[in-house]
Amino acid sequence: MGAEGEQIGIVSIFDAISKAKAIELDLVEVAPDSTPPVCRIMDYTKFRYDQKKQQREAKKKQKVVQTKELRLKPKIGEHDYQVKVKALKKFLEHNDKVRVRMTYRGREMAHMEFGQKILDRIVVDAAEFGDLERAPIKEGRNVILTFKPK
């Protein structure tokens, strides 16, 4: 293709390079896999600038979803539990994903049902402003579940 977008046709490489140099532009290979390869005469620096500008515009429009984490222990007090649920609600209202991590220490590993009751309670309490994305998964001394905003 020429500088104005017009079709030039099949030309040897040397002729294409000489045409590009004559009008002080660059010869850019657009489709290298086709037979014959497709090239275009253009100002490559301006082309790169326009590409970067489009990428910046696309980046402005995208929404980044963050993952927040709440850490709990099986012996959590009632007030502390309410504070954690309030934080969970706030994170979900801001369209963030929330990972809830129940950590067991020492002999708490022998009675994991206490932590499971708390996790079940959190699932019920968070149902009005978030959905359970991933069911509880045990990873070592932790049980992890993930919520996503509604």
C-alpha positions, 0 to 999 in steps of 0.5 A, spaced: 500 500 500 502 507 498 502 512 503 495 514 502 492 507 502 492 506 495 494 499 492 500 499 489 500 491 487 506 486 487 512 489 487 519 487 489 522 489 495 528 493 492 522 497 488 518 498 495 524 500 499 526 505 494 519 508 493 519 509 501 525 512 501 523 517 495 517 520 499 521 519 506 517 514 509 518 507 512 516 500 509 512 496 514 511 489 514 503 488 515 502 481 514 508 477 514 505 470 514 501 471 507 504 470 500 507 474 498 508 478 504 504 485 505 507 491 506 505 498 507 509 505 506 507 509 512 510 514 518 512 508 523 513 513 529 506 516 528 503 509 527 507 507 534 504 513 537 497 512 535 498 505 537 500 507 544 495 513 545 489 507 543 492 503 549 492 509 554 485 510 552 483 503 553 487 502 559 483 508 562 476 505 560 478 498 564 475 496 571 480 493 575 477 488 580 482 488 586 482 482 591 481 484 599 482 479 604 479 478 611 483 473 616 479 470 621 480 465 627 475 460 630 475 463 637 473 470 634 469 474 639 462 477 637 464 484 636 470 482 632 465 478 627 461 484 626 466 488 624 469 483 619 462 482 616 462 490 616 468 490 612 466 485 608 460 488 606 464 495 604 469 491 600 463 488 596 459 494 595 466 497 592 466 491 587 472 488 590 472 480 590 473 478 598 477 472 600 476 470 607 481 466 610 480 462 617 486 460 620 487 455 625 493 454 630 495 448 634 490 444 637 484 448 633 486 443 628 483 438 632 476 442 632 475 445 625 468 445 626 468 451 630 471 455 624 466 451 619 460 454 623 463 461 623 464 460 615 457 458 614 455 464 618 459 469 614 456 465 608 449 467 610 450 474 613 454 476 606 448 473 602 445 479 601 450 483 598 455 478 595 455 471 592 460 465 594 464 465 588 469 459 591 466 454 596 471 453 602 477 450 600 482 447 605 490 449 604 494 447 610 492 450 616 487 455 613 480 454 610 479 459 604 473 462 601 472 467 596 466 472 595 464 476 589 460 482 588 452 482 586 
